[in-house]
Amino acid sequence: MAGHAARTTDLVLVTGMSGGGKSIAMHALEDAGFFCVDNLPPELLPHFLKLEQESGSQRRVAIAVDVRSAGSLPQLLLHIKELRLNGVALRAIFLDADNDTLLRRFSETRRPHPLRAGATEDGDTHRALQEAIALERELLTPLRMESTVIDSSQLRPAQLRAWVRDLVRVSGSSLTMVFESFAFKHGVPSDADFVFDVRVLPNPYYDRELRPLTGRDAPVASYLEQQPEVRLMLSQIGAFISQWLPNFAADQRSYLTIAIGCTGGQHRSVYLVETLAKQFAFHGQVLKRHRELDAR
């Protein structure tokens, strides 16, 4: 199978929780020029890649798989590992969201969950949906562990499309570092590998002139650069990442997400993300995300 797959220019596997945003992700990839196949049975993946090779096609391919193929997921995991062992730059993207967000999305769209048979014995349809989500999360956990996770709980559709496009633009040949700012008041991103809390740092919000600005603006950057605590925090976070980065690269990780959080996700966390992204630009593959700013 590896010989067939190696001829595919770009192979992206999109999966995740029902209601997590897979349809939006697939539309983004289609707009980016990918040939998209929705809900391909995992057992057909080797045959599909063989057909692509035999046709001489060099098109970029995105394949969506969800819990409807739950019975074949162990087989899919074997295919993923085999492809990667044979040098195929397969990107697996897992779209996730917290349970409250998933419940709200299903309630708003009135879509049935693929694992939900109906109400429970006592007629509680809400609890039946909760149980279906819990079962789906359990079934998909092994696939999630093999994937780059995007937590769409706080993302607008336009943000999600942009983040997916960013992920597939970078080369899969080395570890990609993702620096993400966020606001603790809106929840911690579940896709983060490391989370650093910078709410203890001096807050530009309390300066009337700096309040409407962001950590990307020069006056805020200048203010924060002058604070000894900020310089110390940057130095220590940078040293920690530098110390452990080779280990993650040696572990054949595709992505490492470092989330920096402050109260509002506007000043301190944004400044630290911008600064750290520049500091590690030598690494080659660096992405920046600002969850709260990008939502504006």
C-alpha positions in Angstrom: 0.0 0.0 0.0 2.8 2.4 0.8 4.1 2.3 -2.8 0.7 3.4 -4.1 0.3 6.1 -1.4 3.7 7.6 -2.0 2.6 8.8 -5.4 -0.2 10.9 -3.9 0.9 14.5 -3.7 -0.9 15.4 -0.5 -3.1 13.2 1.7 -5.2 14.6 4.4 -7.5 12.5 6.7 -10.3 14.5 8.4 -12.1 13.0 11.3 -13.5 13.9 14.7 -16.6 14.3 16.8 -20.0 14.7 15.1 -20.8 18.4 15.2 -17.1 19.2 15.6 -16.8 20.9 12.1 -15.8 18.2 9.7 -18.1 19.6 7.0 -16.6 23.1 7.3 -13.1 21.6 7.2 -13.8 19.6 4.0 -15.3 22.6 2.3 -12.2 24.6 3.2 -10.0 21.9 1.7 -12.1 21.7 -1.4 -11.8 25.4 -1.9 -8.0 25.0 -1.5 -8.0 22.6 -4.4 -8.2 19.2 -2.7 -10.2 16.3 -4.2 -12.5 15.5 -1.3 -14.1 12.1 -0.5 -16.6 12.0 2.3 -17.1 9.0 4.6 -14.8 6.6 2.7 -15.0 3.2 4.4 -11.5 2.6 5.9 -11.2 -0.8 4.3 -11.3 0.9 0.9 -8.5 3.3 1.6 -5.7 1.1 0.1 -7.8 0.4 -3.0 -8.6 4.1 -3.4 -4.9 5.1 -3.2 -4.0 2.3 -5.7 -6.5 3.8 -8.2 -5.0 7.2 -7.7 -1.5 5.8 -8.5 -2.7 3.9 -11.5 -4.5 6.9 -12.9 -1.2 8.9 -12.7 -3.0 11.5 -10.7 -0.9 13.9 -8.6 -3.9 15.7 -7.1 -4.2 16.5 -3.4 -6.7 14.3 -1.6 -8.7 14.8 1.5 -10.7 11.9 3.0 -13.3 12.3 5.7 -14.0 9.4 8.1 -16.4 9.5 11.0 -18.0 7.3 13.7 -20.3 5.8 11.1 -17.3 3.6 10.2 -16.7 2.7 13.9 -16.4 -1.0 13.1 -13.5 -0.3 10.8 -11.6 2.2 12.9 -9.0 -0.3 14.1 -8.2 -1.1 10.5 -7.9 2.6 9.7 -5.4 3.0 12.5 -3.3 0.3 11.1 -3.4 1.9 7.6 -2.3 5.3 9.1 0.6 3.8 11.0 1.7 1.7 7.9 1.6 4.8 5.7 3.6 6.9 8.0 6.2 4.1 8.6 6.7 4.0 4.8 7.4 7.8 4.7 4.0 9.0 3.5 3.3 12.6 4.8 -0.3 11.9 5.8 -1.9 14.6 7.8 -4.7 13.5 10.2 -6.9 16.3 11.5 -9.3 15.6 14.3 -12.1 18.2 14.8 -13.2 18.3 18.5 -15.4 20.4 20.7 -16.4 20.2 24.3 -19.6 18.3 25.2 -21.7 21.4 26.0 -20.8 22.9 22.6 -21.7 19.6 20.8 -25.1 19.4 22.7 -25.9 23.0 21.7 -25.0 22.5 18.1 -27.2 19.4 17.8 -30.0 21.3 19.5 -29.7 24.3 17.2 -29.6 22.3 14.0 -32.0 19.5 15.1 -29.7 17.0 13.4 -29.8 13.4 14.8 -26.5 12.1 16.2 -25.3 9.1 14.2 -25.1 6.9 17.4 -28.4 8.1 18.9 -31.2 5.6 18.6 -33.8 7.8 20.3 -34.8 8.6 23.8 -33.7 6.7 26.9 -36.2 4.3 28.6 -37.5 7.3 30.6 -38.0 9.4 27.5 -35.1 11.7 28.1 -33.8 12.6 24.6 -31.3 15.1 26.0 -29.7 12.3 28.1 -29.7 10.0 25.1 -27.7 12.6 23.2 -25.3 13.0 26.0 -24.7 9.2 26.1 -24.2 9.1 22.3 -21.6 11.8 22.5 -19.8 10.0 25.3 -19.8 6.7 23.4 -18.5 8.5 20.2 -15.7 10.1 22.2 -14.7 6.7 23.6 -14.7 5.1 20.2 -12.7 7.8 18.5 -10.1 8.3 21.3 -7.4 6.1 19.6 -7.9 8.0 16.3 -7.6 11.3 18.2 -4.3 10.3 19.6 -2.9 9.8 16.1 -4.1 13.2 14.8 -3.6 16.9 15.0 -6.5 18.2 17.1 -8.4 21.4 16.5 -10.8 22.4 19.3 -13.6 24.2 17.5 -15.6 25.0 20.6 -14.9 28.8 20.5 -14.3 29.1 16.7 -16.4 30.7 14.1 -16.7 28.9 10.7 -14.3 31.4 9.1 -11.7 30.8 11.8 -11.9 27.0 11.4 -11.5 27.3 7.7 -8.4 29.4 8.1 -6.8 27.2 10.7 -7.4 24.1 8.5 -5.9 25.8 5.5 -2.9 26.8 7.6 -2.3 23.3 8.7 -2.3 21.8 5.2 0.0 24.5 3.8 3.0 23.5 5.9 5.3 20.7 5.0 4.7 17.4 6.7 8.5 16.6 6.7 9.2 18.1 10.1 7.6 19.1 13.4 5.3 22.1 13.2 5.1 24.4 16.2 1.7 26.1 16.8 1.6 29.0 19.2 -2.0 30.0 20.2 -3.3 32.8 22.4 -6.6 32.5 24.2 -8.7 33.9 27.0 -9.2 31.8 30.1 -12.7 33.2 30.5 -13.7 31.4 27.3 -12.1 28.1 28.3 -8.7 26.3 27.7 -8.2 24.9 24.2 -8.4 21.1 24.4 -6.0 20.8 21.4 -3.0 22.3 23.4 0.0 20.1 24.3 1.2 22.8 26.8 -0.7 25.6 28.5 1.0 28.5 30.1 -1.0 30.9 32.3 0.3 34.5 32.0 -2.5 36.2 34.0 0.1 37.0 36.7 1.9 39.5 34.4 1.2 43.2 34.4 -2.0 43.9 32.4 -2.1 46.6 29.7 -5.9 46.6 30.0 -5.7 48.9 33.0 -3.9 51.6 30.9 -6.7 53.6 29.3 -4.6 54.3 26.2 -3.6 50.6 25.7 -7.0 49.1 26.5 -8.4 49.2 22.9 -5.1 47.9 21.4 -3.8 44.3 21.2 -0.5 42.5 21.8 0.3 43.0 18.1 0.4 46.8 18.5 3.7 48.5 19.1 2.6 50.5 22.2 1.4 47.4 24.0 4.6 45.5 23.0 6.7 48.4 24.2 4.9 48.4 27.5 5.2 44.7 28.1 8.9 44.6 27.0 9.7 47.0 29.8 8.2 44.7 32.5 10.9 42.4 34.2 8.2 39.8 34.9 7.3 39.6 31.2 11.0 39.2 30.2 11.4 36.5 32.8 8.3 34.6 31.7 9.4 34.7 28.1 12.8 33.5 29.0 11.5 30.6 31.0 8.9 29.5 28.5 11.4 29.7 25.7 14.0 27.7 27.7 11.4 25.0 28.5 10.4 24.6 24.8 14.0 24.6 23.6 14.8 21.9 26.2 12.1 19.5 25.1 11.6 20.3 21.4 14.2 17.7 20.3 12.4 15.0 22.2 9.1 15.8 20.5 10.8 15.8 17.1 12.5 12.5 17.9 9.1 11.1 18.8 8.0 11.8 15.2 5.3 14.2 16.3 3.8 16.3 13.5 2.5 19.2 15.5 3.3 20.7 18.9 0.7 23.2 20.2 1.7 25.7 22.9 -1.2 27.7 24.2 -0.7 31.0 26.1 -3.6 32.3 28.1 -4.5 35.5 29.8 -7.8 37.0 31.0 -9.2 38.4 27.8 -6.9 36.9 25.1 -6.1 40.4 23.8 -2.9 41.8 25.2 -0.4 39.6 27.2 -1.1 36.2 25.6 -1.1 37.8 22.1 2.2 39.5 22.7 3.9 36.4 24.1 2.6 34.3 21.1 4.0 36.9 18.6 7.3 37.0 20.4 7.8 33.3 20.8 6.8 32.6 17.2 9.6 35.0 16.1 12.0 33.4 18.6 11.4 29.9 17.2 11.2 31.0 13.5 14.5 29.3 13.0 12.7 26.0 13.5 11.2 26.4 10.1 7.6 25.3 10.7 5.8 27.8 12.9 2.1 28.8 13.0 0.4 31.5 15.0 -3.2 31.5 16.2 -5.1 34.1 18.2 -8.4 32.5 19.2 -10.1 35.6 20.5 -8.7 38.1 18.1 -9.4 36.0 15.0 -13.0 35.7 16.1 -13.5 39.5 15.7 
